Amino acid sequence: FKVVDKSGKTIQTNLTSDKDGKVIADGLAPGDYSFIETQAPTGYVLNTDPVHFTVADQAEGQPQIVMASDNFINYQGSAELIKHDSKGQPLSGAIFKVVDKSGKTVQTNLTSDKDGKVIVDGLAPGDYSF
């Protein structure tokens, strides 16, 4: 994670969550800040949604806990499509792309294999189309 101030200036970087999922940012002056995830563990989805928090004047020198567990998606999904020809036989060589529900292209050049299968991995939770 990194911590940025309300103007978006990076204040601290390379903050790593511990075995309990906690991230500690020490020495922050009173003000408004955000945690932003900069690298997800292998096999997990990077979530760049900021988690906003304020260090109040009276909190100076006192630890403050910011709960962000509901904000972070921590898994990836996959999908499989099987392409058949008009006789119901698997069809290899068909090329697909995957788009999200807003029509944004997520992955391209997905080619059906000898069994007609197209497999896509690394999808964040959501609705997609081949």
N, C-alpha and C positions, 0 to 999 in steps of 0.2 A: 504494500500500500504506500501511498504518499498522502501527505496532509497539505492542503492548499488553503490560503486565506480567502476572504470573501471577494477579493479582486481576481482570484485565480492564480496568484503567485504561489509557487511551490515553497513550502516552509520546511518540510522534512520528507526524506525519501527512504527507500529500502526498509520499510517497516514490515516485518514478517509476522504472520499470525503464529501463535504458539500451539501446543498440542490441544489446548482447550478452545482454540479459535480466537483468542484474545490478541489484540494489537495495541501496543502501548506507545503513545506519543508523549514524551516528557518535555517540560520546559516551555510550554506554550503560554504566551502572554494573553491576558483577557482579550476576547474578540470572537469573531465568527469564523468557523473553519469547516472543512469537509474532508472526510476520508475518501480516497479514490483507489480502487484496486488497480494495480499496474501489471500484475502477473498472477495467473491462477495456477494452482498445482496441476501437474500432468493429469489429463483425463477430465478436467473440470472446465467450466465455461468462465471466461473472463467477464466480470460484471463491472462496468465502468459507471454505473449509476452512483452519484455522490451520496454520501451519508453526512448530512449537515449536523453540526453541533456548535454550541457556544460555550466559551469559557467565561464565566461571569467574574466581575471584579472581586467579589467576595470569595470566589473559588480559588484565587491565586494561592499556590502552594498546596492545594488539596486535590487529591485524585478525583477524577470525574469519570463516570462510566457511561459510555454511549452504546446502546444496544442496537445492533444492525442485523440481527439474524434473519429477520423477515425480508430484508432487502436483497439478499444474495441468493442467486440460483447456483446450485453446486453440482449439477450433473449435465451430461450430454445424452442425446438420444440418437437413434438411427432409424432408417426406414429402408424397406426393400420393395422393389417393383419387379414383376416378371412380365416380359414382353413376349407375346405370342403372335404367330402369323395367322392368316385367315383360316388355316386348318387346325389351329390350336396347338401347333408345335412351337417350342421355344425358338425365339428369333434373336440371333446374336448380331452385334454391330449397330444397333439402334442407339442414337446419341440423344441424351436428355440433359436438361438443366433442372435445378430445384429453385423455386421462388417462394418467398414468404407470403403471408396473406395480403401484404400491401403491394405485391408484384415485384419486389426487389429480388434480384438474382442473388442466391446464396452460394450455389456451386454450379459449375458448368462442365461440359465435356465428360459426362458420365455415360459410359458405353456398356450396353448389355453384353454379358459374357456368353459362352457356349450354351449355357442353360437358360438364357434369356434374362438373367438376373442383373439388376442395377441396384447397388447398395450404396447408401450415403450415410456417413457417420459424422459425429461432431456437431449435431444440431442442438441448439438451445430449445427449451420447451416453447411450443408455439404451433401454429398451423402452417403447413407447407403444401406445395403442389409440384408434381413432376411435370 
